[in-house]
Amino acid sequence: MKRFIEELKPGDQVDTLFSVKYKRAVTQYANGWRFAFGGADKTGEIEVSYWGGYDQDKVQQIHDLFKEGDVVSVQGNVGMWRDKKKIDINEDKGGISIADNFHLADFLPISDKNLDELYSHLLGLINKVEHDGLRDLLVAFFKDEKFMADFKRAPGAMYLHHAWVGGLLEHSLAVTLAARETGKNYNIVDMDLLTTGALLHDIGKMKEYEVTTSIKVGEEGLLRGHTIMGEEMVRDKAKKTGLEEKTLMKLCHILLSHHGKHEKTAPVEPKFVEAILVHYADLMDSAASQFERIKKETTTEDFHVYDKNWGQIYLK
C-alpha cells in the first residue's frame, strides 16, 4: 500500500514507492560506501540515503539499478536531519528495487486549487484587454484547447515555487493580479500591455520542464532557458495574429527582463514601468509561495527552521 511522504513520521519503518527526482554518486563514508537520491510523490520530496558496507561494487550495482524518473520500492526507516524528514536504508535491513506496478497520480503533485475556476478568472482578465492586437494574441494562446491542456499541466518550477501540475496557471494568474493591482497606483501604466506581459511572462516553462513521474528540466530547457524560449513562442504566435512591431517589442522586453537582473539570468533588465511591475510581482509571488511551502512541509515543534535559500524562517 502506498504511503505518502506527508504521512511519514520519524521512527516509522517504510515499505513504499517513490519516484526518483535526482540521484547522487556513490561516495565513501566511515563504515563503507553510500549514496543518496531524492524520493518524491504528489505530497512532497524526501531524501533517501543508502548505507552500504565495504563492498563498493555491490553498492554501485544497487545504485545503477535505477535512474531519474523511475519509480522504486524502498524499505527503510524514517529519521530527521536539520528538521526535515529523511529515509535511511541500511544494507542488511532494507533495500531498493524497481517498481513495475504503480499509479502515476500518486507521484505528480497537483495544485490544490480548482484549475477550471482559475482558467475562468484568466479569461475574465483577457476580456478586459482593450488593445485588439494584444487581446487577439492572448486569445490565440489561451483559447486554444491543446495549448490550455498543456498549460494546465505545466508546473511553475522544478523545486522552489509552484512545483506541481497546475503551478504555472496558478503563478501566472497570481502575478497578473498583483501587477494589475499595483499598476492602478500609476497613471502612466498601460494596463493592457501589463496584463499581457504578466500572463505570458513564464510561458516558456511549458517547454523548459518535462513532466513524467516527476518534474525536471529538459535538455533544451537547460541549454536555453524558459525566458528565451517564451519570447520565441510569443514572437511566433504574434506573426500569425499580426501584432504591430513596437507593441510586440515592448511585450518581448517584459518577458526577457522579468528576472530583473543579469545575474538572475535576465538577458536584459527592466526599462519601463510595465516591465518592472511584472518583475516584482513575479518575485513576490515566487517568494511567498516558497514561504508557504516551507511552513507546510516543516514538521519541527520549534518556532523556526533553517532554509538554505532564505536562512531562518519563522513558523508560528
C-alpha positions as CSV (number, residue, x, y, z in Angstrom):
1,M,0.0,0.0,0.0
2,K,1.4,3.4,-1.0
3,R,2.3,5.6,2.0
4,F,2.7,9.3,1.1
5,I,5.6,11.5,2.3
6,E,3.4,13.8,4.2
7,E,2.2,10.8,6.3
8,L,5.6,9.6,7.3
9,K,6.8,10.2,10.9
10,P,10.3,9.8,12.5
11,G,10.7,6.3,13.7
12,D,8.4,4.7,11.1
13,Q,9.5,1.7,9.1
14,V,8.5,2.2,5.5
15,D,7.9,-0.1,2.6
16,T,6.6,2.1,-0.2
17,L,7.1,3.6,-3.6
18,F,8.8,6.9,-4.7
19,S,9.6,8.4,-8.0
20,V,13.3,9.3,-8.4
21,K,13.8,13.1,-8.6
22,Y,17.6,13.1,-8.6
23,K,20.4,10.6,-7.8
24,R,23.9,11.3,-6.3
25,A,27.0,9.3,-6.9
26,V,28.4,6.6,-4.6
27,T,30.8,8.1,-2.0
28,Q,32.8,6.7,0.8
29,Y,31.9,7.2,4.5
30,A,33.4,5.9,7.8
31,N,31.8,2.5,7.6
32,G,31.8,1.8,3.9
33,W,30.1,3.2,0.7
34,R,26.8,5.1,0.4
35,F,24.7,7.1,-2.0
36,A,21.5,9.3,-1.8
37,F,18.6,10.1,-4.0
38,G,15.6,12.3,-3.9
39,G,12.3,10.4,-3.5
40,A,9.1,12.1,-4.5
41,D,5.4,11.7,-4.6
42,K,2.5,14.1,-5.0
43,T,2.8,15.2,-1.4
44,G,6.4,16.3,-1.5
45,E,10.0,15.1,-1.5
46,I,12.3,13.3,0.9
47,E,16.0,12.4,0.7
48,V,16.8,8.7,0.8
49,S,20.2,7.5,1.9
50,Y,21.5,4.0,1.2
51,W,24.2,3.0,3.7
52,G,26.3,0.1,2.4
53,G,29.2,-1.8,3.7
54,Y,32.8,-2.0,2.4
55,D,31.9,-3.8,-0.9
56,Q,32.0,-0.8,-3.2
57,D,31.0,-2.9,-6.3
58,K,27.8,-4.2,-4.5
59,V,26.7,-0.7,-3.5
60,Q,27.5,0.6,-7.1
61,Q,25.3,-2.2,-8.6
62,I,22.3,-1.1,-6.4
63,H,23.0,2.5,-7.3
64,D,22.9,1.6,-11.0
65,L,19.6,-0.3,-10.9
66,F,17.5,2.8,-11.4
67,K,17.7,6.3,-12.9
68,E,15.9,9.7,-12.6
69,G,12.2,9.3,-13.5
70,D,12.0,5.7,-12.4
71,V,9.6,4.6,-9.6
72,V,11.3,2.5,-6.9
73,S,10.2,0.4,-4.0
74,V,12.0,1.5,-0.8
75,Q,12.3,-0.3,2.5
76,G,13.9,1.7,5.3
77,N,13.5,3.9,8.4
78,V,12.3,7.5,8.7
79,G,14.6,9.9,10.6
80,M,15.2,13.6,10.8
81,W,18.0,15.8,9.6
82,R,18.0,19.6,10.1
83,D,14.3,19.5,11.0
84,K,13.4,17.6,7.8
85,K,12.3,14.1,7.3
86,K,14.6,11.6,5.6
87,I,14.8,7.9,5.0
88,D,17.8,5.7,5.8
89,I,18.3,2.3,4.2
90,N,20.8,0.0,5.9
91,E,22.3,-2.6,3.6
92,D,21.3,-5.6,5.8
93,K,17.9,-4.2,7.0
94,G,16.3,-2.7,3.9
95,G,16.6,-2.3,0.1
96,I,15.7,-0.6,-3.2
97,S,14.2,-2.2,-6.3
98,I,12.5,-1.1,-9.4
99,A,8.6,-0.9,-9.2
100,D,6.7,-2.1,-12.2
101,N,3.1,-1.6,-10.9
102,F,2.2,1.9,-9.7
103,H,-0.4,4.7,-10.2
104,L,1.1,7.8,-11.9
105,A,-1.4,10.0,-10.0
106,D,0.5,9.1,-6.8
107,F,3.7,10.8,-7.9
108,L,2.8,14.0,-9.6
109,P,2.0,16.8,-7.2
110,I,-1.2,18.6,-8.3
111,S,-2.5,22.0,-7.4
112,D,-4.9,22.1,-4.6
113,K,-6.8,24.9,-6.3
114,N,-9.7,24.5,-8.8
115,L,-7.9,24.9,-12.2
116,D,-11.2,25.4,-14.1
117,E,-12.0,28.3,-11.8
118,L,-8.5,29.8,-12.2
119,Y,-8.9,29.5,-16.0
120,S,-12.2,31.3,-15.9
121,H,-10.6,34.1,-13.9
122,L,-7.8,34.2,-16.5
123,L,-10.3,34.5,-19.4
124,G,-12.0,37.3,-17.5
125,L,-8.7,39.2,-17.4
126,I,-8.3,38.7,-21.2
127,N,-11.8,40.1,-21.8
128,K,-10.6,43.3,-20.0
129,V,-7.8,43.9,-22.6
130,E,-9.0,46.6,-25.0
131,H,-6.0,46.6,-27.3
132,D,-7.1,44.4,-30.3
133,G,-3.7,43.1,-31.1
134,L,-2.8,42.1,-27.5
135,R,-6.2,40.6,-26.9
136,D,-6.0,38.6,-30.2
137,L,-2.6,37.3,-29.1
138,L,-3.9,36.2,-25.7
139,V,-6.9,34.5,-27.3
140,A,-4.6,32.7,-29.7
141,F,-2.8,31.2,-26.8
142,F,-5.4,30.7,-24.0
143,K,-8.4,29.8,-26.0
144,D,-6.6,27.0,-27.9
145,E,-7.7,23.7,-26.4
146,K,-4.4,21.9,-27.0
147,F,-2.4,24.7,-25.6
148,M,-4.6,25.0,-22.5
149,A,-4.4,21.3,-21.8
150,D,-0.6,21.6,-21.7
151,F,-0.7,24.9,-19.8
152,K,-2.9,23.5,-17.1
153,R,-0.5,20.5,-16.7
154,A,2.7,22.7,-16.6
155,P,4.5,23.4,-13.3
156,G,5.7,26.8,-12.3
157,A,9.1,25.5,-11.3
158,M,11.0,22.3,-10.5
159,Y,11.7,22.9,-6.8
160,L,11.3,26.3,-5.3
161,H,7.8,27.6,-6.1
162,H,4.6,26.2,-7.7
163,A,6.4,23.0,-8.4
164,W,3.3,21.0,-9.2
165,V,0.8,20.3,-12.0
166,G,-1.2,23.4,-12.5
167,G,1.5,25.5,-10.9
168,L,2.1,27.6,-14.0
169,L,-1.5,28.6,-14.2
170,E,-1.6,29.5,-10.5
171,H,1.6,31.5,-10.7
172,S,0.7,33.3,-13.9
173,L,-2.7,34.4,-12.7
174,A,-1.3,35.5,-9.3
175,V,1.4,37.6,-10.9
176,T,-1.1,39.2,-13.2
177,L,-3.5,40.1,-10.4
178,A,-0.6,41.5,-8.3
179,A,0.8,43.5,-11.1
180,R,-2.5,44.9,-12.1
181,E,-3.4,45.9,-8.6
182,T,-0.1,47.7,-8.1
183,G,-0.4,49.3,-11.6
184,K,-3.6,51.1,-10.6
185,N,-1.5,53.4,-8.5
186,Y,0.3,54.9,-11.5
187,N,-1.3,56.9,-14.3
188,I,1.4,56.0,-16.8
189,V,0.7,52.3,-16.8
190,D,-0.6,50.6,-20.0
191,M,-2.8,48.1,-18.3
192,D,-3.3,46.1,-21.5
193,L,0.4,45.6,-22.0
194,L,0.9,44.9,-18.3
195,T,-1.8,42.2,-18.3
196,T,-0.5,40.5,-21.4
197,G,3.1,40.6,-20.3
198,A,2.2,39.2,-16.9
199,L,0.0,36.4,-18.3
200,L,2.8,35.3,-20.7
201,H,5.9,36.0,-18.7
202,D,6.6,32.4,-17.9
203,I,5.1,30.7,-20.9
204,G,8.4,29.2,-21.8
205,K,8.3,26.9,-18.8
206,M,5.9,24.8,-20.8
207,K,8.9,23.8,-22.9
208,E,11.6,24.1,-20.2
209,Y,10.2,21.4,-18.0
210,E,9.4,17.7,-18.6
211,V,6.6,16.2,-16.6
212,T,6.8,12.4,-16.3
213,T,6.7,10.7,-12.8
214,S,8.5,13.9,-11.6
215,I,9.2,17.4,-12.8
216,K,12.6,18.1,-14.3
217,V,14.4,20.4,-16.7
218,G,14.6,19.1,-20.2
219,E,17.7,19.3,-22.4
220,E,16.6,22.4,-24.4
221,G,15.3,24.0,-21.2
222,L,18.7,23.5,-19.6
223,L,20.6,25.0,-22.5
224,R,18.3,27.8,-23.5
225,G,16.0,28.6,-20.5
226,H,12.4,29.5,-20.3
227,T,12.9,33.2,-20.8
228,I,14.4,32.9,-24.3
229,M,12.0,30.1,-25.2
230,G,9.0,32.0,-24.1
231,E,9.9,35.1,-26.0
232,E,10.3,32.9,-29.1
233,M,6.9,31.4,-28.6
234,V,5.3,34.8,-28.3
235,R,7.1,36.1,-31.4
236,D,6.0,33.1,-33.5
237,K,2.4,33.5,-32.4
238,A,2.4,37.2,-32.9
239,K,3.4,36.7,-36.6
240,K,0.1,34.9,-37.1
241,T,-2.1,37.4,-35.2
242,G,-0.5,40.5,-36.7
243,L,0.5,42.3,-33.6
244,E,2.3,45.6,-34.5
245,E,6.1,45.6,-34.1
246,K,6.5,48.3,-31.4
247,T,3.9,46.7,-29.1
248,L,5.5,43.3,-29.7
249,M,8.9,44.7,-29.0
250,K,7.7,46.0,-25.6
251,L,5.9,42.8,-24.8
252,C,9.0,40.8,-25.5
253,H,11.1,43.1,-23.3
254,I,8.7,42.3,-20.4
255,L,9.4,38.6,-20.9
256,L,13.1,38.9,-21.3
257,S,13.5,41.2,-18.3
258,H,11.1,39.6,-15.8
259,H,14.0,38.1,-13.7
260,G,15.2,41.6,-13.1
261,K,19.0,41.4,-13.1
262,H,21.6,39.9,-15.4
263,E,22.9,37.8,-12.5
264,K,19.4,36.4,-12.1
265,T,19.5,35.1,-15.7
266,A,17.7,38.1,-17.2
267,P,19.0,38.8,-20.8
268,V,18.0,42.5,-20.3
269,E,17.0,44.5,-17.2
270,P,13.5,46.2,-16.9
271,K,13.5,49.5,-18.8
272,F,9.9,50.7,-18.4
273,V,7.2,50.7,-15.7
274,E,5.2,47.7,-17.0
275,A,8.3,45.6,-17.1
276,I,9.4,46.5,-13.5
277,L,5.9,45.8,-12.2
278,V,5.9,42.3,-13.8
279,H,9.3,41.6,-12.4
280,Y,8.4,42.5,-8.8
281,A,5.0,40.8,-9.0
282,D,6.8,37.6,-10.2
283,L,9.4,37.9,-7.4
284,M,6.8,38.5,-4.7
285,D,4.6,35.5,-5.7
286,S,7.5,33.1,-6.1
287,A,8.9,34.2,-2.6
288,A,5.5,34.0,-0.9
289,S,4.9,30.5,-2.4
290,Q,8.2,29.3,-1.1
291,F,7.5,30.5,2.5
292,E,4.1,28.8,2.3
293,R,5.7,25.5,1.1
294,I,8.4,25.6,3.8
295,K,5.9,26.2,6.6
296,K,3.6,23.5,5.2
297,E,6.4,20.8,4.9
298,T,8.3,21.5,8.1
299,T,7.4,19.2,11.0
300,T,9.6,20.6,13.8
301,E,7.9,21.7,17.0
302,D,10.4,24.6,17.2
303,F,9.2,28.1,16.2
304,H,11.7,28.4,13.3
305,V,13.5,26.4,10.7
306,Y,16.6,27.0,8.6
307,D,16.3,27.1,4.8
308,K,19.3,27.2,2.5
309,N,17.7,29.9,0.3
310,W,16.1,32.1,3.0
311,G,18.0,31.4,6.2
312,Q,15.9,31.3,9.3
313,I,12.1,31.0,8.7
314,Y,9.7,31.9,11.4
315,L,6.9,29.3,11.6
316,K,4.4,30.4,14.2
